Amino acid sequence: MTAIDRPVMRRPQWHWWVIIPPALLAALLFGAAIGEVSIPPQVVLKVLANKVLNAGYAVDKIDEGIVWNYRMARAVVAMCCGAGLALSGVVLQALLRNALADPYLLGISAGASTGAVAVTILGLGGGAISLSIGAFSGALVAFAFVAVLAQAAGGGVGLRAAGVIVLAGIAGSQMFNALTALMITKSANAEQARAIMFWLLGNMSGVRWPDVFSALPAAMIGLLACLWHARALDAFTFGSDSAASLGIPVRRVQLLLIGTAALVTAVMVSVVGAIGFVGLVIPHAMRIVVGHRHAILVPASALAGAVFLVFADVISRVIVPGQVLPIGVVTALVGAPVFALILIGKRTSP
């Protein structure tokens, strides 16, 4: 029995809608203040007051540009990506009844990367297809491939066999990563290849305010869809039959939520590249903290994912002096040990 299969435990009811705004504001301030160039917190607050409230404080133009145009935009996008990927993990883990499911391990991120690279390098669609649409198409194709492979390998109804779905996801990830590498090798020049390979590891160096208008709506769609279907997600943790017995339209809800997870993942990949393990680590950690009820788990995971990725972005900027580390490297350094602990926990659990 996995952590998702266990009965729902009652935990203290946290007032999430009171906690979330100050927590997000604190993370934004942290992301805007920390970096290679030291900027005092009071300067950050003055810049934000000038931009948001038109306060008129005297601030150095260079500091203002660093805080607002570079760090604040990165922090907002990091929040959106962290929340969106964590919510995708919540959805996939509930629908598949598998604590190891997340967009990265199931090949969705790899498929989205393949679709985005196909649009960028091969010019797929002749300019009529945007990067996000290409990534979304690739994500859906990848998930369909993994689902068919898992069922053919004996995954059962709803792909509930944990080992089979993870192995199918690994196979799908490897295949789509190979396709991406093939396209880069055959069609990209040296400069394009270097930029794309860096981007595929999760790169926020080029993030600016226009990217917020892609990432923020996607994160909000994921949050609203999960909150609207919180009761259905609770039911799916006990299986599709239990959900159907409660009057939930199983197939329609599955398609809607999986499509939402694929859309959110695809948009985030098109903005910052493939960032692994956020959708695995955050939902699992939040189940330990707040329990399994999705009405609480969903906002908790969104908040924790947002804050986690802001901190990961700050670490990626300062851990190597004079260089910016891909953020996917930081999340993998955290996520891989947690993944190992989950595997060990699953083996030792009754």
Summary of the structure (lengths in Angstrom):
residues: 350
radius of gyration: 20.3
end to end distance: 6.5
largest distance: 66.2
contacts: 1280
relative contact order: 0.17
helix: 74%
strand: 0%
